[in-house]
Amino acid sequence: MSEECTHNCSTCSQNCGERKEPQSFLVEPHEMSSIKKVIGIVSGKGGVGKSMVTSMLAVLLNRKGYHTAILDADVTGPSIPKAFGLHEMARGNEYGILPCTTKTGIDVMSVNLLLEDETSPVVWRGPVIAGTVKQFWSDVIWNDVDFMFVDMPPGTGDVPLTVFQSIPLDGIIVVTSPQELVSLIVEKAVNMAAMMNIPVLGVVENMSYVKCPDCGKAIRVFGESHLDEVAGKHQLKVLARLPIDPALARVVDQGVVELFEGDWMDSAAETVEALL
């Protein structure tokens, strides 16, 4: 070992006897699974619309003819099954757990699909929740999936860390809102991704505006957006600006998000599609 050794083997080209390879925490998917690309949908805070963005991306790429899937990693606040009108329990066979399938063929796995009563709260500690998310990856048979979207809980705690370390993400999309707090939200998510060497595909701003039904003017309910300057600071692409749209909220609440209309997320879907 050199006297100038920093003990950081990842930055050293020497092949000395003290060299240690960095430990990988990646978990292998089920042996019968086939998953081409995995994209995480993240945010530094809750209530910004990660589940809606996840659902819309899965629907748009499904419409393009790809087989899409959603791994709902928000174990204590699962909303994906509700958006797609899924109420039955997931089933399994001798080989593993089978995801539920939506009306248009999107595969979904969520803790709500494992509960006899979908309104029962999940009162688990962090390690148990993190272990459940890993099982959604390793014990579920994901068959011929082109794009899997992982809907993550907010923040940088146990579950996001577990997903970042255990699942081979091809990129993440950060979801924000227009408030001043957006810079802090984006920076936390971007910095965590940088620590884990995961590329950030871009940013989606939800609740960006509401369109006046009479004149069509875009009204900035939360004030002027600061997204462009924040995205520019981190050299990020602004993928979409979603409005506050009662029609969009309605299809989600009614469990028919697959029927949504609108081109707001087309650019985001194209960015994901380019990964294949």
Residue pairs with C-beta under 8 A, 6 or more apart in sequence:
1 16
1 17
1 18
2 14
2 16
5 12
5 16
5 18
6 12
9 19
9 20
9 21
9 22
10 22
12 19
25 165
25 166
26 165
26 166
26 167
26 168
27 134
27 137
27 138
27 166
27 167
28 138
29 35
29 137
29 138
29 142
30 95
30 96
30 138
30 139
30 140
30 141
30 142
32 95
32 96
32 141
32 143
33 140
33 141
33 142
33 143
33 145
34 142
34 143
34 144
34 145
35 69
35 142
35 145
35 148
36 145
36 146
36 147
36 276
37 146
37 147
37 148
37 170
37 272
37 275
37 276
38 147
38 148
38 149
38 150
38 167
38 168
38 169
38 170
39 57
39 147
39 148
39 149
39 150
39 169
39 170
39 171
39 172
39 173
39 201
39 272
39 275
40 149
40 150
40 152
40 163
40 164
40 167
40 169
40 171
40 172
40 173
40 198
41 50
41 53
41 54
41 57
41 149
41 150
41 151
41 152
41 172
41 173
41 175
42 50
42 152
42 160
42 172
42 173
42 174
42 175
42 189
42 193
43 50
43 152
43 154
43 174
43 175
43 176
43 185
43 189
44 154
44 155
44 156
44 184
44 185
44 186
44 187
44 188
44 189
45 154
45 155
45 181
45 185
46 77
46 153
46 154
46 155
47 154
48 154
48 175
48 176
48 177
48 185
48 206
48 207
49 175
49 177
49 204
49 206
49 207
49 242
50 74
50 151
50 152
50 154
50 175
51 74
51 79
51 80
51 83
51 151
52 83
52 206
52 242
52 248
52 252
52 257
53 173
53 175
53 204
53 206
53 240
53 242
53 265
53 268
54 70
54 80
54 149
54 150
54 151
55 70
55 80
55 83
55 84
55 252
55 257
56 257
56 260
56 265
57 68
57 147
57 149
57 173
57 265
57 268
57 269
57 272
58 68
58 69
58 70
58 106
58 147
58 149
59 68
59 104
59 106
59 257
59 258
59 260
60 265
60 266
60 269
61 68
61 146
61 147
61 269
61 272
61 273
62 68
62 104
62 105
62 106
62 258
64 269
64 273
66 146
66 147
66 273
66 276
67 105
67 107
67 144
67 145
67 146
67 147
68 106
68 107
68 145
68 146
68 147
68 148
68 149
69 99
69 106
69 107
69 108
69 109
69 142
69 145
69 147
69 148
69 149
70 80
70 106
70 107
70 108
70 109
70 110
70 148
70 149
70 150
70 151
71 109
71 133
71 136
71 137
71 140
71 148
71 149
71 150
71 151
71 167
72 78
72 79
72 80
72 81
72 108
72 109
72 110
72 111
72 112
72 136
72 151
73 133
73 136
73 150
73 151
73 152
73 153
73 159
73 163
74 80
74 151
74 152
74 153
74 159
75 111
75 122
75 124
75 129
75 132
75 133
75 153
75 159
76 121
76 122
76 124
76 129
76 153
77 153
78 110
78 111
78 112
78 122
80 86
80 108
80 110
80 112
80 151
81 87
81 100
81 108
81 110
81 112
81 113
81 118
82 112
82 252
82 253
82 255
83 252
83 255
83 257
84 102
84 103
84 106
84 108
84 255
84 257
84 258
85 102
85 103
85 254
85 255
85 256
86 100
86 102
86 108
86 110
86 112
86 113
86 255
87 118
88 100
88 113
89 113
89 114
89 115
89 116
90 97
90 98
90 99
90 100
90 109
90 113
90 114
91 97
91 98
92 98
95 141
96 139
96 140
96 141
97 109
97 139
97 140
97 141
98 140
98 141
99 107
99 108
99 109
99 113
99 140
99 141
99 142
100 107
100 108
100 109
100 113
101 107
101 108
102 108
102 258
103 258
104 258
106 258
107 142
107 143
107 145
109 136
109 140
111 122
111 132
112 118
115 122
122 129
124 132
126 157
126 158
126 159
127 158
129 158
129 159
130 158
130 159
130 161
130 162
133 159
133 162
133 163
133 166
134 162
134 166
137 166
137 167
142 148
146 276
147 272
147 273
147 275
147 276
150 163
150 167
150 169
152 159
152 160
152 163
153 159
153 160
155 188
156 188
156 189
156 192
160 192
163 169
164 192
164 193
164 196
164 198
165 196
169 198
170 199
170 275
171 198
171 199
171 200
171 201
171 272
171 275
172 189
172 193
172 198
172 199
172 200
172 201
173 200
173 201
173 202
173 203
173 204
173 239
173 268
173 272
174 185
174 186
174 189
174 190
174 200
174 202
174 203
174 204
174 236
175 203
175 204
175 205
175 206
176 182
176 185
176 186
176 203
176 204
176 205
176 206
176 227
177 185
177 205
177 206
177 207
177 222
178 205
178 207
178 208
178 220
178 222
178 223
178 224
178 225
178 226
178 227
179 222
179 223
180 223
180 226
182 205
182 225
182 226
182 227
182 230
183 226
183 230
186 203
186 230
186 231
186 234
186 236
187 230
187 234
189 200
190 200
190 234
190 236
193 199
193 200
200 234
200 236
201 237
201 239
201 271
201 272
201 275
202 231
202 236
202 237
202 238
202 239
202 268
202 271
203 227
203 230
203 231
203 236
203 237
203 238
203 239
204 239
204 240
204 241
204 242
204 265
204 268
205 225
205 227
205 238
205 240
205 241
205 242
206 242
207 221
207 222
207 242
207 243
207 244
208 220
208 225
208 241
208 242
208 243
209 218
209 219
209 220
209 221
209 241
209 243
209 244
210 218
210 219
210 221
210 243
210 244
210 245
211 217
211 218
211 219
211 243
211 245
212 218
212 219
218 243
221 244
225 241
227 238
227 241
228 238
230 236
231 237
231 238
237 271
239 265
239 267
239 268
239 271
240 264
240 265
240 267
240 268
241 264
242 248
242 264
242 265
243 264
245 262
247 260
247 261
248 260
248 262
251 257
251 259
251 260
252 260
